[in-house]
Amino acid sequence: MKRYFTLLTALVAACFSTYAQELKPEKVPEAVRAEFARKHPGMYVYEWEWKRKKELYKAEFAVNGSEHEAYFKSSGEWVYTEKEIPYTQVPDNVIRALRNSEYSEWKIDDTEELSTPEYPLLYKIEVEKGKSEADLYFLPDGTRITITNF
């Protein structure tokens, strides 16, 4: 039984490690750490991860008690930063756009505020209906946009 449990534990760990791997700061490329420090001076990263599926480094840090995640390419190029927000903080323009879309009857799973090099402020609304899920991206004025690089 102990041998079976050990094998099962190893298999579960292997499955999770294919998607993300927690890293010590010294294992993160200097270019990534330097760009993080430039974008977020004085912020402490409490967890670094390598996201294998996305091929991105993720820095988890807190600002005023709010958890943020910043993503970078191996070269140090910043890709995006996100933080979860309550639905009540989503602008009315975005809520109206969602209600007037084909996703109006879908259940809202999660809401986030994002910034990217191209868009300083975006809202991501994760919706689901049955087994289907979708990530919807909106500008603050309610314009829905397509994001494909993350």
C-alpha positions in Angstrom: 0.0 0.0 0.0 2.8 2.4 0.9 4.5 1.7 -2.5 1.2 2.5 -4.3 0.7 5.7 -2.4 4.3 6.8 -3.2 3.8 6.1 -6.9 0.5 7.9 -6.9 2.1 10.9 -5.1 4.9 11.0 -7.7 2.4 10.9 -10.6 0.3 13.7 -9.2 3.4 15.8 -8.6 4.6 15.1 -12.2 1.3 16.2 -13.6 1.3 19.5 -11.8 5.0 20.2 -12.6 4.2 20.1 -16.3 2.2 23.3 -15.9 4.1 25.3 -13.3 7.3 25.0 -11.3 8.1 27.0 -8.3 11.5 28.6 -8.5 14.1 30.1 -6.1 14.9 33.6 -7.1 18.4 32.7 -8.2 16.9 30.3 -10.8 15.0 33.1 -12.5 16.9 34.8 -15.3 18.6 38.0 -14.3 16.8 39.8 -17.2 13.4 38.8 -15.7 14.3 39.9 -12.2 15.7 43.2 -13.4 12.6 44.0 -15.5 10.4 43.1 -12.5 12.4 45.4 -10.3 12.2 48.2 -12.9 8.4 47.9 -13.3 7.7 47.4 -9.6 10.5 49.1 -7.6 10.7 48.0 -4.0 8.2 45.2 -4.4 9.0 41.8 -2.9 8.3 38.7 -4.9 7.0 36.0 -2.5 6.9 33.4 -5.2 8.5 32.9 -8.6 7.1 30.2 -11.0 8.0 28.9 -14.5 4.8 28.4 -16.4 5.8 25.6 -18.8 2.6 25.7 -20.9 2.8 29.5 -21.4 6.6 29.6 -21.4 6.5 32.5 -19.0 7.9 33.4 -15.7 5.4 34.5 -13.1 6.2 36.8 -10.2 3.6 36.8 -7.3 3.7 39.9 -5.2 1.4 42.1 -3.1 0.5 45.8 -3.3 -1.5 47.2 -0.4 -2.6 43.8 0.6 -3.8 42.9 -2.9 -2.2 39.9 -4.7 -0.7 40.6 -8.1 0.9 38.4 -10.7 3.4 39.7 -13.3 4.4 37.6 -16.3 7.6 37.8 -18.3 9.3 36.1 -21.2 12.7 34.5 -20.6 14.3 37.5 -22.3 12.9 39.7 -19.5 10.2 41.2 -21.7 7.1 42.0 -19.6 4.0 40.4 -21.0 1.2 41.4 -18.6 0.3 41.9 -14.9 -3.0 40.9 -13.4 -4.9 41.1 -10.1 -8.2 39.7 -9.0 -10.9 42.2 -8.3 -14.4 41.8 -7.0 -17.2 42.0 -9.6 -18.4 45.2 -7.9 -15.2 47.0 -9.1 -15.8 46.2 -12.7 -16.8 49.5 -14.5 -20.5 49.9 -15.5 -19.5 50.1 -19.2 -17.9 46.7 -19.0 -20.9 45.2 -17.2 -23.3 46.6 -19.8 -21.1 45.2 -22.6 -21.1 41.8 -21.0 -24.9 41.9 -20.5 -25.4 42.8 -24.2 -23.1 40.1 -25.5 -23.7 36.4 -26.4 -22.3 35.6 -22.9 -25.0 37.4 -21.0 -26.5 34.2 -19.7 -23.2 32.7 -18.7 -22.0 32.4 -15.1 -19.2 34.8 -14.1 -16.4 32.8 -12.5 -13.7 35.4 -11.9 -12.9 39.1 -12.6 -9.5 40.5 -13.0 -7.8 43.8 -13.8 -4.9 43.6 -16.3 -2.3 45.7 -17.8 -0.2 44.9 -20.9 2.4 46.9 -22.9 -0.4 47.6 -25.4 -3.3 48.2 -23.0 -2.5 50.0 -19.7 -5.9 48.9 -18.3 -8.1 45.9 -19.2 -10.8 43.9 -17.5 -10.8 40.1 -17.9 -14.0 38.3 -17.1 -14.0 34.6 -16.9 -17.3 33.0 -17.7 -18.7 29.5 -17.8 -21.7 27.6 -19.0 -21.9 23.9 -18.5 -18.5 22.6 -19.5 -17.7 25.6 -21.7 -15.5 28.4 -20.4 -14.4 31.7 -22.0 -12.0 34.5 -21.1 -13.4 37.9 -22.2 -11.3 41.0 -22.3 -12.7 44.6 -22.2 -11.3 48.1 -22.3 -12.7 50.4 -19.6 -15.1 51.9 -22.0 -16.7 48.5 -22.5 -15.1 47.7 -25.9 -14.5 43.9 -26.1 -11.1 43.0 -27.6 -9.4 39.7 -28.5 -6.2 38.8 -26.7 -4.4 35.7 -27.9 -0.8 35.9 -26.5 -1.7 34.9 -23.0 
